[in-house]
Amino acid sequence: MGRVSGKVALVTGAASGLGKADATLLAAEGARVVITDVNEAAGRALESEINAAHPGAAFFMVQDVASEARWQEVYAEIRRRFGALHVLVNNAGMVVIGTPESASLGDFQKHLRVMTDSVFLACKYGIPLMKDSGGGSIVNMCSTATHLGYPVFYAYSAAKGAVRSMTKSIAVHCQMNKYAIRCNSIHAGAIETPMVVKATAELGMQMSAYDQTPVGLGKPEDVAHLVLYLASDESRFVNAAEILIDNGLVAQ
């Protein structure tokens, strides 16, 4: 217990799925967690749930992660309320099914705004705050889609591919400037989240199609434990890494 005690963390897209598991575990391990999402009802419900178990550990803010102005407001409130930021988990995401031929330009651009612009803005305005806090850890949620060809997730794959590349530039930038800020990306396979279940159903598949191994389907908590490790000082020498958590999917 207490692996991130004393740290202030921000988790985007935290109202459900991976973000919810990340925020819950970080709070349980001692962090004060700012949870943001466009879904206010679910976000406030999670805030109440976490605070019931760990009083004062969670603080919710409504956030459109594609809005530059809102990022500035979120960071201003974190600085005012907590005076620091040590962990940034860029988790907010979306997926609309579409191939290179069928995807619309609008859907393609929306993926980029939600998952690529958001990381750009999060780091542009978050790095100065983390630097003032003495350093910290940035965790960018990516996907095995950056390693494999998924035609039906064309826009999603493109957006995550950009984040994969951005992660390394962010890490090297901070290292070159001696900011003591690490940046790593997590590349999850098929994890049983509402977003993945919905996309799978739209393709006429069942989640059980991914359950080909003795350990069964990946759970949000599996990813959250990796996020916790990267957020903690235990991973102080892990930087610019892309970590697969896919039970061997890419290797196959």
SULJO-V990326 format. One record per residue. N is the residue number from 0. RES is the residue in one small letter. OMEGA is omega as a letter, one per 20 degrees, with the letter a starting at -180 (none if undefined). NEAR is the number of other ideal C-beta (glycine too) atoms within 10 Angstrom. Layout:
n | res | omega | near
N | RES | OMEGA | NEAR
N | RES | OMEGA | NEAR
This chain:
n | res | omega | near
0 | m | r | 6
1 | g | a | 10
2 | r | r | 17
3 | v | r | 25
4 | s | r | 11
5 | g | a | 10
6 | k | r | 23
7 | v | a | 25
8 | a | r | 30
9 | l | r | 30
10 | v | r | 34
11 | t | a | 29
12 | g | a | 30
13 | a | a | 34
14 | a | a | 25
15 | s | r | 18
16 | g | a | 20
17 | l | a | 28
18 | g | r | 29
19 | k | r | 26
20 | a | r | 24
21 | d | a | 32
22 | a | a | 35
23 | t | a | 24
24 | l | r | 21
25 | l | r | 31
26 | a | r | 24
27 | a | a | 19
28 | e | r | 20
29 | g | a | 16
30 | a | r | 27
31 | r | a | 22
32 | v | r | 29
33 | v | a | 27
34 | i | r | 30
35 | t | r | 25
36 | d | r | 27
37 | v | r | 16
38 | n | a | 14
39 | e | a | 13
40 | a | a | 9
41 | a | r | 16
42 | g | r | 25
43 | r | r | 16
44 | a | r | 15
45 | l | r | 25
46 | e | r | 21
47 | s | a | 11
48 | e | a | 15
49 | i | a | 24
50 | n | r | 15
51 | a | r | 10
52 | a | a | 11
53 | h | a | 17
54 | p | r | 8
55 | g | a | 9
56 | a | a | 21
57 | a | r | 27
58 | f | a | 19
59 | f | r | 23
60 | m | r | 20
61 | v | a | 13
62 | q | r | 24
63 | d | a | 16
64 | v | r | 24
65 | a | a | 18
66 | s | r | 15
67 | e | a | 13
68 | a | a | 9
69 | r | r | 16
70 | w | r | 24
71 | q | r | 13
72 | e | a | 13
73 | v | a | 23
74 | y | r | 21
75 | a | r | 12
76 | e | r | 13
77 | i | r | 22
78 | r | a | 16
79 | r | a | 8
80 | r | a | 13
81 | f | r | 18
82 | g | a | 11
83 | a | r | 17
84 | l | a | 23
85 | h | a | 23
86 | v | r | 26
87 | l | r | 28
88 | v | r | 29
89 | n | a | 29
90 | n | a | 28
91 | a | a | 25
92 | g | r | 24
93 | m | r | 16
94 | v | r | 23
95 | v | a | 17
96 | i | r | 17
97 | g | r | 18
98 | t | r | 12
99 | p | r | 11
100 | e | a | 7
101 | s | a | 11
102 | a | r | 20
103 | s | r | 11
104 | l | r | 8
105 | g | r | 10
106 | d | r | 18
107 | f | a | 17
108 | q | r | 13
109 | k | r | 16
110 | h | a | 26
111 | l | r | 17
112 | r | a | 16
113 | v | a | 22
114 | m | r | 29
115 | t | r | 19
116 | d | a | 19
117 | s | r | 26
118 | v | r | 28
119 | f | a | 17
120 | l | a | 22
121 | a | a | 23
122 | c | r | 24
123 | k | a | 13
124 | y | a | 15
125 | g | a | 22
126 | i | r | 21
127 | p | r | 14
128 | l | r | 21
129 | m | r | 25
130 | k | r | 17
131 | d | a | 13
132 | s | r | 20
133 | g | r | 11
134 | g | a | 15
135 | g | a | 25
136 | s | r | 27
137 | i | r | 27
138 | v | r | 27
139 | n | a | 26
140 | m | r | 25
141 | c | a | 28
142 | s | r | 28
143 | t | r | 18
144 | a | r | 21
145 | t | a | 21
146 | h | a | 20
147 | l | r | 15
148 | g | r | 8
149 | y | a | 15
150 | p | a | 13
151 | v | r | 16
152 | f | a | 23
153 | y | a | 22
154 | a | r | 25
155 | y | a | 26
156 | s | r | 21
157 | a | a | 18
158 | a | r | 30
159 | k | r | 26
160 | g | r | 16
161 | a | r | 19
162 | v | r | 23
163 | r | a | 18
164 | s | r | 13
165 | m | a | 19
166 | t | a | 25
167 | k | r | 16
168 | s | r | 12
169 | i | a | 25
170 | a | a | 21
171 | v | r | 13
172 | h | a | 14
173 | c | r | 23
174 | q | a | 15
175 | m | a | 8
176 | n | r | 11
177 | k | a | 9
178 | y | a | 17
179 | a | r | 15
180 | i | r | 25
181 | r | r | 23
182 | c | a | 28
183 | n | r | 24
184 | s | r | 28
185 | i | a | 23
186 | h | a | 23
187 | a | r | 23
188 | g | a | 22
189 | a | r | 21
190 | i | a | 23
191 | e | r | 17
192 | t | r | 21
193 | p | a | 12
194 | m | a | 16
195 | v | r | 21
196 | v | a | 15
197 | k | a | 12
198 | a | r | 19
199 | t | r | 17
200 | a | r | 11
201 | e | r | 12
202 | l | r | 12
203 | g | a | 6
204 | m | r | 11
205 | q | r | 11
206 | m | a | 14
207 | s | r | 10
208 | a | r | 10
209 | y | a | 19
210 | d | a | 14
211 | q | a | 13
212 | t | a | 11
213 | p | a | 6
214 | v | r | 9
215 | g | a | 12
216 | l | r | 17
217 | g | r | 22
218 | k | r | 15
219 | p | a | 21
220 | e | r | 13
221 | d | r | 18
222 | v | a | 24
223 | a | r | 22
224 | h | r | 13
225 | l | r | 17
226 | v | r | 27
227 | l | r | 23
228 | y | a | 17
229 | l | r | 22
230 | a | a | 28
231 | s | r | 20
232 | d | r | 10
233 | e | a | 12
234 | s | a | 18
235 | r | a | 11
236 | f | r | 7
237 | v | a | 14
238 | n | a | 19
239 | a | a | 16
240 | a | r | 16
241 | e | a | 16
242 | i | r | 17
243 | l | r | 19
244 | i | a | 17
245 | d | r | 19
246 | n | r | 19
247 | g | a | 10
248 | l | a | 19
249 | v | r | 13
250 | a | a | 8
251 | q | none | 8
